[in-house]
Amino acid sequence: MEDVSQSEILVQLRSSMKVLDSLRNEHKAALEELNKNGDAKGQTKSAKVESLESFVEKIEEAIYDGDELFVFSDYLQSAEAEKQRLKAQTKRLVHENRWLREELASLQSQFRQSQVRIVALEEEINKLKFANEMSKYDAPDQSGLPASDSTKDLKTGQDKFENEQDVMNSSQTTALSQIMTNYEIPARLRTLHNLVIQYASEGRYEVAVPLCKQALEDLERTSGRDHPDVATMLNILALVYRDQGKYKDAANLLNEALVIRERHLGPDHPAVAATLNNLAVLYGKRGKYQEAEPLCKRALEIREKVLGADHPDVAKQLNNLALLCQNQGKYAEVYEYLRRAQSIYEKNDVPQRVFKTLTTLVR
């Protein structure tokens, strides 16, 4: 059986409705005629009349159903039109959604690229700030660093141990250069050291640490890891870590700096003594007095050899050694080291140091 289209069904339905309407009119006319004749004769309804009335009623029901079908057909056509409209709208929205997704992906890619550029620009800004700070603090006389055995740590305040700042004043540098090699700490590292001390004394470790790390990366890139300047930078960063209480990290940096300095500057260089002293102080802060003592003794030997037995820096090293022995209960050695330190201070006319040493002896 062949499929019939909706339009053909409607044509046939309209044709059938016309036929039904014509039949209804004919039957109504016949029924009126019969009723008229029956009333004239005074006769009751005949079976023929009743049959016609029933037939007319069925025709009207069929016509009513046909009208309902037309209404339903109109509804179906309207629904189909709405369906097609929604389908077209859905298709348009799918294309629009695809375009929006592509646009979003493009914007996300641009955003990521912008973030990368922002990070790069921030890094460049930090480098420029660093360069600006360096230029402000650069001095024409190439000196300006604290004494090699300052009694202060990176932050202000006194410490029992004599702390090494890994730098020397101009007079020490001149004297030692005649005895040892011609290696001298670059002026920019001296300036950086001043900056780090300034930031650390203010408690601005979030500035001091990145400053050291950035300088260390720059030195490694230009000179390689195994270079005396890198050792100096490692020592400075170790002092910052020590000031923060990061003793393990500080010890690792100092040990690496010690190896580099011994290899390039020799085992008896003052910078080696400075690193040994810093390492001994660090071990002392951690309570590792036995490990600290041989380091302190070796630093003392280097200072005596380079500076002479009566130099104030030798006395400071003796004070540190006395403190280490005191914490181990070696009181006879404590007395001997402090007595020697007192003698050196008296020879060099350093009354404050004499008083400090005498106070320690009394204790």
Residue frames as qw, qx, qy, qz and C-alpha x, y, z in Angstrom:
[[0.000, 0.889, 0.458, 0.000, 0.00, 0.00, 0.00],
 [0.438, 0.448, -0.012, 0.780, 1.44, 3.25, -1.16],
 [0.270, -0.439, -0.428, 0.742, 1.98, 6.02, 1.40],
 [0.100, 0.799, 0.452, 0.384, -0.45, 8.92, 1.03],
 [0.298, 0.201, -0.236, 0.903, 0.74, 12.43, 1.79],
 [0.039, -0.460, -0.597, 0.656, -1.00, 14.66, 4.30],
 [0.220, 0.326, -0.151, -0.907, -2.07, 17.11, 1.60],
 [0.351, -0.044, -0.786, -0.507, -3.74, 14.33, -0.42],
 [0.209, -0.376, -0.858, 0.281, -5.58, 13.17, 2.68],
 [0.066, 0.448, 0.320, -0.832, -6.85, 16.69, 3.26],
 [0.294, 0.177, -0.472, -0.812, -8.05, 16.96, -0.36],
 [0.362, -0.196, -0.883, -0.225, -9.93, 13.69, -0.05],
 [0.146, -0.409, -0.713, 0.550, -11.31, 14.75, 3.33],
 [0.184, 0.345, 0.043, -0.919, -12.62, 18.03, 1.90],
 [0.377, 0.039, -0.673, -0.635, -14.23, 16.16, -0.99],
 [0.327, -0.299, -0.893, 0.084, -15.87, 13.73, 1.43],
 [0.031, -0.389, -0.496, 0.775, -17.08, 16.62, 3.57],
 [0.303, 0.203, -0.263, -0.893, -18.76, 18.19, 0.55],
 [0.425, -0.119, -0.821, -0.363, -20.48, 14.91, -0.27],
 [0.261, -0.355, -0.800, 0.406, -21.62, 14.50, 3.34],
 [0.090, 0.330, 0.233, -0.910, -22.86, 18.07, 3.43],
 [0.390, 0.080, -0.504, -0.766, -24.83, 17.49, 0.21],
 [0.415, -0.227, -0.877, -0.081, -26.34, 14.24, 1.57],
 [0.126, -0.346, -0.643, 0.672, -27.28, 15.96, 4.80],
 [0.248, 0.250, -0.029, -0.936, -29.09, 18.71, 2.90],
 [0.455, -0.017, -0.692, -0.560, -30.93, 16.19, 0.70],
 [0.383, -0.279, -0.865, 0.165, -31.98, 14.07, 3.67],
 [0.008, -0.322, -0.462, 0.827, -33.09, 17.09, 5.62],
 [0.361, 0.152, -0.275, -0.878, -35.21, 18.24, 2.67],
 [0.496, -0.122, -0.801, -0.312, -36.75, 14.77, 2.31],
 [0.276, -0.284, -0.786, 0.475, -37.35, 14.60, 6.04],
 [0.154, 0.255, 0.218, -0.929, -39.09, 17.96, 6.04],
 [0.460, 0.045, -0.517, -0.721, -41.27, 16.85, 3.13],
 [0.466, -0.202, -0.862, -0.020, -42.28, 13.63, 4.91],
 [0.145, -0.303, -0.635, 0.695, -42.98, 15.44, 8.16],
 [0.257, 0.180, -0.051, -0.948, -45.06, 17.98, 6.29],
 [0.531, -0.049, -0.649, -0.542, -47.14, 15.35, 4.50],
 [0.408, -0.224, -0.854, 0.234, -47.57, 13.32, 7.66],
 [0.005, 0.262, 0.467, -0.844, -48.83, 16.30, 9.64],
 [0.394, 0.098, -0.268, -0.873, -51.31, 17.13, 6.90],
 [0.618, -0.107, -0.695, -0.350, -52.71, 13.64, 6.98],
 [0.620, -0.551, 0.250, -0.499, -52.58, 13.46, 10.77],
 [0.945, 0.035, -0.317, 0.067, -50.42, 10.41, 10.69],
 [0.636, -0.710, 0.260, 0.155, -47.72, 9.55, 13.19],
 [0.046, 0.728, -0.636, -0.253, -44.08, 9.22, 12.35],
 [0.960, 0.223, -0.108, -0.127, -43.35, 6.35, 10.08],
 [0.851, -0.305, 0.248, 0.348, -40.29, 4.09, 10.18],
 [0.628, 0.526, 0.181, 0.544, -38.97, 5.84, 7.07],
 [0.059, -0.920, 0.041, -0.384, -38.94, 9.18, 8.85],
 [0.696, -0.677, 0.235, 0.037, -37.15, 7.75, 11.84],
 [0.861, 0.059, 0.252, 0.437, -34.59, 6.13, 9.55],
 [0.411, 0.729, 0.090, 0.540, -33.95, 9.43, 7.76],
 [0.333, -0.902, 0.123, -0.248, -33.55, 11.27, 11.07],
 [0.831, -0.435, 0.274, 0.212, -31.04, 8.67, 12.27],
 [0.757, 0.329, 0.232, 0.514, -29.16, 8.86, 8.98],
 [0.149, 0.877, 0.019, 0.457, -29.05, 12.69, 9.11],
 [0.575, -0.794, 0.184, -0.064, -27.77, 12.52, 12.70],
 [0.863, -0.173, 0.289, 0.377, -24.93, 10.18, 11.66],
 [0.558, 0.612, 0.167, 0.535, -24.06, 12.42, 8.71],
 [0.139, -0.930, 0.075, -0.333, -23.83, 15.41, 11.05],
 [0.756, -0.585, 0.261, 0.135, -21.59, 13.42, 13.40],
 [0.809, 0.173, 0.272, 0.491, -19.34, 12.52, 10.46],
 [0.288, 0.813, 0.083, 0.500, -19.24, 16.18, 9.40],
 [0.453, -0.868, 0.147, -0.140, -18.37, 17.18, 12.98],
 [0.846, -0.310, 0.298, 0.316, -15.56, 14.60, 13.04],
 [0.654, 0.500, 0.216, 0.525, -14.33, 15.94, 9.72],
 [0.020, -0.928, 0.036, -0.370, -14.22, 19.46, 11.13],
 [0.688, -0.678, 0.252, 0.059, -12.24, 18.11, 14.09],
 [0.850, 0.064, 0.281, 0.441, -9.81, 16.49, 11.68],
 [0.393, 0.760, 0.096, 0.509, -9.35, 19.81, 9.90],
 [0.349, -0.897, 0.161, -0.217, -8.65, 21.52, 13.26],
 [0.831, -0.411, 0.312, 0.206, -6.19, 18.76, 14.19],
 [0.750, 0.399, 0.222, 0.478, -4.55, 19.06, 10.77],
 [0.118, 0.902, -0.045, 0.413, -4.10, 22.79, 11.27],
 [0.601, -0.753, 0.263, -0.056, -2.57, 22.06, 14.69],
 [0.887, -0.075, 0.302, 0.341, -0.20, 19.49, 13.18],
 [0.554, 0.655, 0.123, 0.499, 0.84, 21.93, 10.47],
 [0.173, -0.921, 0.146, -0.317, 1.46, 24.61, 13.10],
 [0.775, -0.543, 0.313, 0.080, 3.44, 22.15, 15.25],
 [0.844, 0.217, 0.249, 0.422, 5.48, 21.03, 12.24],
 [0.310, 0.829, 0.002, 0.466, 6.21, 24.65, 11.35],
 [0.440, -0.841, 0.248, -0.193, 7.30, 25.29, 14.95],
 [0.901, -0.232, 0.292, 0.222, 9.43, 22.16, 14.85],
 [0.703, 0.487, 0.146, 0.497, 11.17, 23.33, 11.69],
 [0.008, 0.911, -0.100, 0.400, 11.67, 26.77, 13.18],
 [0.659, -0.684, 0.307, -0.059, 13.19, 25.29, 16.36],
 [0.910, 0.051, 0.246, 0.330, 15.33, 22.94, 14.30],
 [0.493, 0.700, 0.027, 0.516, 16.69, 25.86, 12.30],
 [0.273, -0.882, 0.199, -0.329, 17.25, 27.81, 15.51],
 [0.859, -0.424, 0.269, 0.100, 19.04, 24.82, 17.07],
 [0.813, 0.327, 0.153, 0.457, 21.28, 24.53, 14.04],
 [0.198, 0.840, -0.074, 0.500, 22.05, 28.22, 14.25],
 [0.546, -0.774, 0.245, -0.206, 22.79, 27.92, 17.99],
 [0.934, -0.131, 0.197, 0.266, 25.07, 24.93, 17.36],
 [0.615, 0.544, 0.043, 0.570, 27.08, 26.97, 14.86],
 [0.121, -0.867, 0.123, -0.468, 27.08, 29.93, 17.23],
 [0.786, -0.585, 0.196, -0.034, 28.19, 27.71, 20.13],
 [0.884, 0.120, 0.123, 0.435, 31.01, 26.26, 18.01],
 [0.353, 0.721, -0.026, 0.596, 32.11, 29.77, 17.12],
 [0.424, -0.825, 0.153, -0.340, 31.96, 30.84, 20.78],
 [0.910, -0.340, 0.157, 0.176, 34.05, 27.82, 21.80],
 [0.731, 0.360, 0.070, 0.575, 36.66, 28.67, 19.19],
 [0.042, 0.822, -0.058, 0.565, 36.59, 32.29, 20.32],
 [0.684, -0.701, 0.137, -0.152, 36.95, 31.21, 23.97],
 [0.916, -0.085, 0.118, 0.373, 39.90, 28.94, 23.12],
 [0.504, 0.588, 0.019, 0.633, 41.54, 31.82, 21.27],
 [0.246, -0.839, 0.100, -0.474, 40.98, 34.20, 24.19],
 [0.848, -0.514, 0.123, 0.042, 42.31, 31.63, 26.67],
 [0.827, 0.183, 0.067, 0.528, 45.41, 31.19, 24.54],
 [0.219, 0.729, -0.034, 0.648, 45.88, 34.96, 24.42],
 [0.556, -0.775, 0.075, -0.290, 45.35, 35.12, 28.19],
 [0.914, -0.282, 0.091, 0.276, 48.01, 32.47, 28.81],
 [0.631, 0.415, 0.041, 0.654, 50.41, 34.31, 26.52],
 [0.106, -0.827, 0.032, -0.551, 49.62, 37.52, 28.39],
 [0.769, -0.633, 0.072, -0.043, 50.34, 35.79, 31.71],
 [0.862, 0.009, 0.074, 0.501, 53.69, 34.60, 30.38],
 [0.354, 0.630, 0.030, 0.691, 54.48, 38.11, 29.19],
 [0.421, -0.830, 0.011, -0.365, 53.44, 39.52, 32.57],
 [0.872, -0.434, 0.077, 0.214, 55.77, 37.11, 34.39],
 [0.718, 0.259, 0.091, 0.639, 58.59, 37.98, 32.00],
 [0.079, 0.767, 0.041, 0.636, 57.93, 41.69, 32.48],
 [0.633, -0.757, 0.026, -0.159, 57.81, 41.31, 36.27],
 [0.878, -0.198, 0.087, 0.427, 61.13, 39.48, 36.15],
 [0.499, 0.491, 0.095, 0.707, 62.56, 42.22, 33.96],
 [0.243, -0.853, -0.046, -0.460, 61.22, 44.85, 36.38],
 [0.796, -0.594, 0.049, 0.108, 62.88, 43.06, 39.29],
 [0.784, 0.084, 0.106, 0.606, 66.16, 42.95, 37.38],
 [0.228, 0.684, 0.094, 0.687, 65.88, 46.65, 36.58],
 [0.511, -0.822, -0.021, -0.252, 65.09, 47.43, 40.22],
 [0.870, -0.347, 0.073, 0.343, 68.10, 45.39, 41.25],
 [0.610, 0.345, 0.120, 0.703, 70.30, 47.22, 38.74],
 [0.072, -0.821, -0.092, -0.559, 68.92, 50.54, 39.97],
 [0.700, -0.713, 0.022, -0.019, 69.65, 49.64, 43.60],
 [0.844, -0.086, 0.102, 0.519, 73.14, 48.52, 42.63],
 [0.405, 0.570, 0.110, 0.706, 73.79, 51.80, 40.81],
 [0.319, -0.862, -0.055, -0.390, 72.62, 53.81, 43.82],
 [0.761, -0.628, 0.151, 0.060, 74.91, 51.96, 46.18],
 [0.828, 0.279, -0.006, 0.487, 77.96, 51.67, 43.94],
 [0.321, -0.902, 0.075, 0.277, 80.76, 53.75, 45.46],
 [0.541, 0.789, -0.282, 0.068, 83.78, 55.12, 43.60],
 [0.127, -0.723, 0.655, -0.178, 86.34, 53.96, 46.19],
 [0.691, 0.161, -0.689, -0.143, 85.50, 50.23, 45.77],
 [0.228, 0.046, -0.831, 0.506, 85.38, 49.76, 49.55],
 [0.455, -0.267, 0.053, -0.848, 82.77, 50.47, 52.17],
 [0.773, -0.219, -0.566, -0.187, 82.20, 46.97, 53.50],
 [0.631, -0.719, 0.169, -0.239, 82.21, 46.15, 57.20],
 [0.108, -0.638, 0.758, -0.077, 85.24, 44.67, 58.91],
 [0.522, 0.184, -0.804, -0.217, 85.95, 41.02, 58.31],
 [0.382, -0.205, -0.855, 0.286, 85.06, 39.94, 61.83],
 [0.317, -0.433, -0.017, -0.844, 82.14, 42.18, 62.70],
 [0.064, -0.003, 0.858, -0.510, 80.62, 41.37, 66.06],
 [0.585, 0.269, 0.271, -0.716, 77.17, 41.69, 64.52],
 [0.488, 0.209, 0.827, 0.187, 75.35, 39.08, 62.56],
 [0.134, 0.364, 0.576, 0.719, 73.36, 39.94, 59.44],
 [0.290, -0.803, -0.394, -0.341, 70.68, 41.39, 61.67],
 [0.020, -0.674, 0.381, -0.632, 71.44, 43.85, 64.44],
 [0.815, -0.508, 0.086, -0.264, 72.19, 42.52, 67.88],
 [0.085, -0.657, 0.744, -0.083, 75.06, 40.82, 69.62],
 [0.950, 0.044, -0.277, -0.136, 76.00, 37.17, 69.31],
 [0.746, -0.583, 0.295, 0.129, 78.32, 35.13, 71.48],
 [0.780, 0.064, 0.380, 0.492, 80.38, 34.09, 68.47],
 [0.032, -0.616, 0.276, 0.737, 82.42, 36.46, 66.34],
 [0.711, 0.514, 0.474, -0.077, 80.59, 36.29, 62.99],
 [0.374, -0.215, 0.518, 0.739, 82.39, 36.44, 59.66],
 [0.456, 0.685, 0.234, -0.518, 80.82, 38.69, 57.02],
 [0.771, 0.275, 0.472, 0.329, 82.97, 37.31, 54.20],
 [0.384, 0.844, 0.071, 0.366, 84.38, 40.71, 53.31],
 [0.646, -0.287, -0.162, 0.689, 87.41, 42.77, 54.31],
 [0.025, 0.947, 0.098, -0.306, 88.01, 46.45, 54.74],
 [0.568, 0.800, -0.172, 0.091, 90.40, 48.26, 52.44],
 [0.141, -0.771, 0.606, -0.133, 93.41, 48.07, 54.77],
 [0.739, -0.186, 0.642, -0.078, 93.03, 44.31, 55.25],
 [0.821, 0.529, 0.214, -0.001, 92.65, 43.76, 51.54],
 [0.337, 0.866, -0.356, 0.099, 95.81, 45.73, 50.80],
 [0.347, -0.627, 0.683, -0.141, 97.87, 43.92, 53.43],
 [0.785, -0.018, 0.612, -0.091, 96.70, 40.45, 52.53],
 [0.747, 0.660, 0.030, -0.074, 97.10, 40.97, 48.81],
 [0.170, 0.796, -0.577, 0.063, 100.82, 41.31, 49.39],
 [0.426, -0.369, 0.805, -0.183, 100.90, 37.95, 51.17],
 [0.635, 0.232, 0.730, -0.097, 98.39, 35.84, 49.25],
 [0.418, 0.359, 0.641, 0.535, 97.07, 35.76, 45.70],
 [0.001, -0.050, 0.100, 0.994, 95.81, 38.81, 43.87],
 [0.192, -0.512, -0.775, -0.317, 92.16, 37.70, 44.05],
 [0.054, 0.085, 0.360, -0.928, 89.91, 40.47, 45.32],
 [0.224, 0.549, 0.779, -0.204, 86.16, 40.47, 45.88],
 [0.190, 0.434, 0.454, 0.755, 84.50, 42.46, 43.02],
 [0.071, -0.015, 0.248, -0.966, 83.01, 45.83, 43.93],
 [0.555, -0.196, -0.377, -0.715, 79.54, 44.80, 42.77],
 [0.674, -0.268, -0.686, 0.059, 79.53, 41.88, 45.21],
 [0.275, -0.093, -0.493, 0.820, 80.64, 44.25, 47.95],
 [0.308, -0.083, -0.043, -0.947, 77.73, 46.53, 47.10],
 [0.667, -0.217, -0.583, -0.409, 75.35, 43.56, 46.95],
 [0.522, -0.172, -0.713, 0.436, 76.60, 42.47, 50.38],
 [0.007, 0.035, 0.315, -0.949, 75.72, 45.91, 51.77],
 [0.520, -0.127, -0.309, -0.786, 72.26, 45.68, 50.24],
 [0.669, -0.200, -0.710, -0.088, 71.65, 42.22, 51.67],
 [0.344, -0.145, -0.623, 0.688, 72.74, 43.35, 55.15],
 [0.211, -0.032, 0.082, -0.974, 70.42, 46.35, 54.88],
 [0.642, -0.157, -0.438, -0.609, 67.40, 44.27, 53.86],
 [0.649, -0.170, -0.726, 0.152, 68.12, 41.51, 56.39],
 [0.196, -0.051, -0.523, 0.828, 68.56, 44.00, 59.23],
 [0.412, -0.018, 0.008, -0.911, 65.10, 45.33, 58.35],
 [0.524, 0.096, 0.787, -0.311, 63.70, 41.79, 58.36],
 [0.644, 0.555, -0.072, -0.522, 62.96, 41.98, 54.62],
 [0.476, -0.266, 0.810, 0.215, 64.11, 38.47, 53.82],
 [0.649, 0.546, 0.528, -0.050, 61.59, 38.25, 50.99],
 [0.381, 0.911, -0.143, -0.070, 63.80, 40.82, 49.23],
 [0.247, -0.732, 0.629, 0.089, 67.22, 39.73, 50.48],
 [0.682, -0.076, 0.723, 0.076, 66.92, 36.05, 49.52],
 [0.694, 0.627, 0.347, 0.072, 65.71, 36.59, 45.89],
 [0.151, 0.945, -0.279, -0.076, 68.38, 39.27, 45.52],
 [0.404, -0.549, 0.722, 0.117, 71.09, 36.77, 46.48],
 [0.717, 0.185, 0.669, 0.057, 69.63, 34.00, 44.32],
 [0.559, 0.815, 0.145, -0.038, 69.35, 36.25, 41.27],
 [0.023, 0.871, -0.483, -0.082, 72.94, 37.41, 41.67],
 [0.570, -0.317, 0.755, 0.069, 74.04, 33.80, 42.13],
 [0.736, 0.463, 0.493, 0.027, 72.27, 32.74, 38.92],
 [0.384, 0.915, -0.114, -0.048, 73.89, 35.62, 37.02],
 [0.224, -0.729, 0.642, 0.077, 77.34, 34.67, 38.30],
 [0.684, -0.040, 0.726, 0.058, 76.85, 31.00, 37.41],
 [0.670, 0.673, 0.312, -0.020, 75.71, 31.97, 33.93],
 [0.310, 0.917, -0.248, 0.035, 78.74, 34.19, 33.30],
 [0.029, -0.709, 0.687, -0.155, 81.50, 32.48, 35.31],
 [0.672, 0.037, -0.738, -0.044, 80.28, 28.95, 35.98],
 [0.742, -0.611, -0.209, -0.177, 79.48, 27.32, 39.31],
 [0.838, -0.280, -0.086, 0.460, 83.13, 26.66, 40.20],
 [0.344, 0.626, -0.025, 0.700, 84.32, 30.27, 40.61],
 [0.339, -0.124, -0.531, 0.767, 85.53, 32.30, 43.64],
 [0.251, -0.132, -0.014, -0.959, 82.86, 34.96, 43.04],
 [0.677, -0.277, -0.535, -0.424, 80.20, 32.24, 43.21],
 [0.590, -0.200, -0.658, 0.422, 81.72, 31.08, 46.52],
 [0.067, 0.016, -0.295, 0.953, 81.44, 34.64, 47.85],
 [0.496, -0.184, -0.243, -0.813, 77.79, 34.78, 46.83],
 [0.702, -0.235, -0.668, -0.074, 77.13, 31.36, 48.39],
 [0.405, -0.115, -0.586, 0.693, 78.65, 32.63, 51.63],
 [0.186, -0.080, 0.099, -0.974, 76.46, 35.74, 51.64],
 [0.657, -0.211, -0.431, -0.582, 73.31, 33.69, 50.99],
 [0.634, -0.165, -0.715, 0.243, 74.36, 31.28, 53.75],
 [0.145, -0.020, -0.460, 0.876, 74.53, 34.18, 56.21],
 [0.469, -0.132, -0.123, -0.865, 70.97, 35.17, 55.27],
 [0.743, -0.178, -0.599, -0.241, 69.77, 31.58, 55.75],
 [0.479, -0.078, -0.674, 0.557, 71.59, 31.40, 59.08],
 [0.113, -0.062, 0.263, -0.956, 69.88, 34.60, 60.17],
 [0.654, -0.123, -0.272, -0.696, 66.53, 32.99, 59.27],
 [0.642, -0.300, 0.619, -0.337, 67.36, 29.87, 61.27],
 [0.918, 0.353, -0.063, -0.169, 67.73, 27.71, 58.15],
 [0.403, -0.700, 0.576, 0.123, 70.93, 26.14, 59.46],
 [0.776, 0.063, 0.600, 0.184, 70.92, 23.04, 57.26],
 [0.577, 0.763, 0.225, 0.182, 70.62, 25.07, 54.04],
 [0.039, -0.956, 0.291, -0.016, 73.27, 27.48, 55.28],
 [0.625, -0.475, 0.599, 0.160, 75.67, 24.62, 56.08],
 [0.775, 0.352, 0.475, 0.224, 75.27, 23.12, 52.59],
 [0.384, 0.907, 0.035, 0.172, 76.08, 26.47, 50.97],
 [0.267, -0.868, 0.419, 0.006, 79.09, 27.09, 53.20],
 [0.760, -0.214, 0.580, 0.198, 80.53, 23.63, 52.55],
 [0.690, 0.580, 0.340, 0.269, 80.22, 24.20, 48.81],
 [0.127, 0.974, -0.132, 0.136, 81.83, 27.65, 49.13],
 [0.555, -0.669, 0.483, 0.109, 84.68, 26.11, 51.16],
 [0.807, 0.106, 0.505, 0.286, 85.44, 23.54, 48.45],
 [0.506, 0.798, 0.185, 0.271, 85.47, 26.21, 45.71],
 [0.106, -0.959, 0.245, -0.095, 87.72, 28.54, 47.69],
 [0.687, -0.480, 0.514, 0.183, 90.20, 25.85, 48.66],
 [0.780, 0.323, 0.437, 0.310, 90.46, 24.76, 45.03],
 [0.430, 0.789, 0.169, 0.405, 90.97, 28.23, 43.56],
 [0.109, -0.919, 0.190, -0.327, 92.50, 30.29, 46.38],
 [0.449, 0.357, -0.718, 0.394, 94.50, 27.67, 48.22],
 [0.623, -0.454, -0.631, 0.085, 94.02, 26.08, 51.66],
 [0.465, -0.381, -0.353, 0.717, 95.61, 29.01, 53.53],
 [0.068, 0.440, 0.270, 0.854, 93.73, 31.92, 51.98],
 [0.125, 0.032, 0.476, -0.870, 91.94, 34.37, 54.35],
 [0.617, -0.008, -0.233, -0.752, 88.67, 33.72, 52.49],
 [0.658, -0.050, -0.751, -0.034, 89.04, 30.03, 53.40],
 [0.223, -0.059, -0.683, 0.693, 89.51, 31.04, 57.04],
 [0.368, -0.002, 0.106, -0.924, 86.39, 33.22, 56.80],
 [0.714, -0.044, -0.487, -0.501, 84.33, 30.31, 55.46],
 [0.548, -0.041, -0.785, 0.287, 85.71, 27.95, 58.11],
 [0.003, -0.021, -0.520, 0.854, 84.80, 30.46, 60.81],
 [0.546, -0.018, -0.108, -0.830, 81.27, 30.91, 59.46],
 [0.724, -0.039, -0.650, -0.228, 80.83, 27.14, 59.32],
 [0.383, -0.025, -0.750, 0.539, 82.11, 26.77, 62.87],
 [0.239, 0.000, 0.308, -0.921, 79.72, 29.48, 64.12],
 [0.668, -0.023, -0.362, -0.650, 76.86, 27.72, 62.32],
 [0.657, -0.065, -0.747, 0.075, 77.70, 24.36, 63.91],
 [0.158, 0.002, -0.621, 0.767, 77.94, 26.11, 67.28],
 [0.455, -0.038, 0.054, -0.888, 74.45, 27.55, 66.84],
 [0.790, -0.026, -0.456, -0.409, 73.21, 24.02, 66.13],
 [0.737, -0.535, 0.339, -0.236, 74.93, 22.64, 69.23],
 [0.957, 0.211, -0.054, 0.193, 77.46, 20.63, 67.20],
 [0.249, -0.916, 0.308, 0.061, 80.46, 21.84, 69.19],
 [0.723, -0.294, 0.550, 0.296, 82.72, 18.86, 68.44],
 [0.645, 0.511, 0.429, 0.373, 82.27, 19.33, 64.67],
 [0.131, 0.978, 0.065, 0.151, 82.80, 23.08, 65.02],
 [0.556, -0.750, 0.252, 0.253, 86.04, 22.92, 67.05],
 [0.687, -0.081, 0.460, 0.556, 88.40, 21.55, 64.32],
 [0.371, 0.733, 0.371, 0.433, 87.01, 24.05, 61.82],
 [0.216, -0.975, -0.013, -0.060, 87.63, 26.89, 64.25],
 [0.669, -0.540, 0.341, 0.380, 91.17, 25.63, 64.98],
 [0.643, 0.261, 0.450, 0.562, 91.98, 25.47, 61.29],
 [0.147, 0.903, 0.234, 0.329, 90.69, 29.02, 60.80],
 [0.465, -0.863, 0.138, 0.143, 92.92, 30.08, 63.71],
 [0.734, -0.208, 0.406, 0.503, 95.97, 28.47, 62.11],
 [0.482, 0.581, 0.388, 0.528, 95.34, 30.27, 58.81],
 [0.091, -0.969, -0.113, -0.200, 94.89, 33.64, 60.52],
 [0.611, -0.697, 0.245, 0.286, 98.06, 33.19, 62.59],
 [0.705, 0.042, 0.447, 0.550, 99.99, 32.23, 59.47],
 [0.344, 0.654, 0.387, 0.552, 98.68, 35.09, 57.33],
 [0.152, -0.905, -0.125, -0.377, 98.10, 37.90, 59.84],
 [0.248, 0.457, -0.601, 0.607, 100.59, 37.05, 62.56],
 [0.450, -0.298, -0.803, 0.254, 100.08, 35.70, 66.07],
 [0.154, -0.370, -0.449, 0.799, 99.29, 39.11, 67.60],
 [0.139, -0.208, -0.424, -0.870, 96.63, 40.31, 65.16],
 [0.438, -0.001, 0.415, -0.798, 93.20, 41.27, 66.65],
 [0.772, 0.135, -0.332, -0.526, 91.46, 38.90, 64.21],
 [0.516, 0.151, -0.823, 0.184, 93.47, 36.06, 65.77],
 [0.103, -0.049, 0.663, -0.740, 92.14, 37.12, 69.18],
 [0.651, 0.088, 0.028, -0.753, 88.59, 37.01, 67.87],
 [0.741, 0.160, -0.613, -0.223, 89.17, 33.52, 66.55],
 [0.278, 0.133, -0.820, 0.483, 90.56, 32.53, 69.97],
 [0.402, -0.018, 0.400, -0.823, 87.37, 33.86, 71.58],
 [0.782, 0.123, -0.272, -0.547, 85.24, 31.69, 69.31],
 [0.623, 0.188, -0.752, 0.102, 87.39, 28.66, 70.06],
 [0.001, -0.140, 0.711, -0.689, 87.09, 29.35, 73.79],
 [0.618, 0.016, 0.164, -0.769, 83.29, 29.44, 73.54],
 [0.799, 0.156, -0.499, -0.297, 83.24, 26.10, 71.73],
 [0.456, 0.165, -0.790, 0.375, 85.47, 24.53, 74.40],
 [0.252, -0.136, 0.506, -0.813, 83.38, 26.06, 77.17],
 [0.765, 0.035, -0.057, -0.640, 80.25, 24.37, 75.81],
 [0.824, 0.144, -0.547, -0.032, 82.14, 21.06, 75.87],
 [0.760, -0.649, 0.002, -0.021, 83.39, 21.51, 79.44],
 [0.797, 0.177, -0.111, 0.567, 87.05, 21.93, 78.41],
 [0.239, -0.961, -0.131, 0.034, 87.70, 24.68, 80.92],
 [0.615, -0.485, 0.274, 0.558, 91.50, 24.46, 80.93],
 [0.453, 0.264, 0.507, 0.685, 91.56, 25.10, 77.19],
 [0.006, -0.887, -0.405, -0.221, 88.97, 27.86, 77.60],
 [0.432, -0.843, 0.019, 0.319, 91.24, 29.65, 80.07],
 [0.586, -0.231, 0.418, 0.654, 94.28, 29.28, 77.81],
 [0.333, 0.520, 0.536, 0.575, 92.50, 30.61, 74.69],
 [0.134, -0.935, -0.300, -0.134, 90.97, 33.57, 76.53],
 [0.545, -0.686, 0.122, 0.467, 94.31, 34.40, 78.19],
 [0.515, 0.027, 0.475, 0.713, 95.97, 34.51, 74.77],
 [0.142, 0.731, 0.498, 0.443, 93.15, 36.66, 73.37],
 [0.336, -0.913, -0.174, 0.155, 93.46, 39.07, 76.32],
 [0.575, -0.441, 0.275, 0.632, 97.20, 39.39, 75.71],
 [0.394, 0.329, 0.529, 0.676, 96.64, 40.21, 72.02],
 [0.049, -0.870, -0.417, -0.259, 94.01, 42.85, 72.80],
 [0.465, -0.810, -0.021, 0.356, 96.29, 44.48, 75.37],
 [0.550, -0.186, 0.396, 0.712, 99.14, 44.63, 72.85],
 [0.205, 0.424, 0.548, 0.691, 96.85, 46.23, 70.28],
 [0.036, 0.129, 0.314, -0.940, 95.27, 48.59, 72.83],
 [0.415, -0.314, -0.588, -0.619, 91.66, 47.39, 72.40],
 [0.155, -0.182, 0.652, -0.720, 90.15, 48.10, 75.87],
 [0.736, 0.000, 0.055, -0.675, 86.59, 47.04, 75.06],
 [0.821, 0.187, -0.525, -0.122, 87.80, 43.65, 73.87],
 [0.278, 0.279, -0.760, 0.517, 89.99, 43.29, 76.95],
 [0.429, -0.136, 0.449, -0.772, 87.00, 43.97, 79.19],
 [0.844, 0.096, -0.174, -0.498, 84.86, 41.46, 77.31],
 [0.700, 0.253, -0.658, 0.115, 87.54, 38.80, 77.51],
 [0.057, 0.255, -0.705, 0.659, 88.14, 39.44, 81.21],
 [0.642, -0.085, 0.221, -0.729, 84.39, 39.15, 81.85],
 [0.873, 0.151, -0.386, -0.258, 84.38, 35.79, 80.11],
 [0.468, 0.299, -0.734, 0.390, 87.36, 34.65, 82.21],
 [0.273, -0.232, 0.551, -0.754, 85.56, 35.60, 85.42],
 [0.819, 0.005, -0.028, -0.573, 82.53, 33.56, 84.38]]
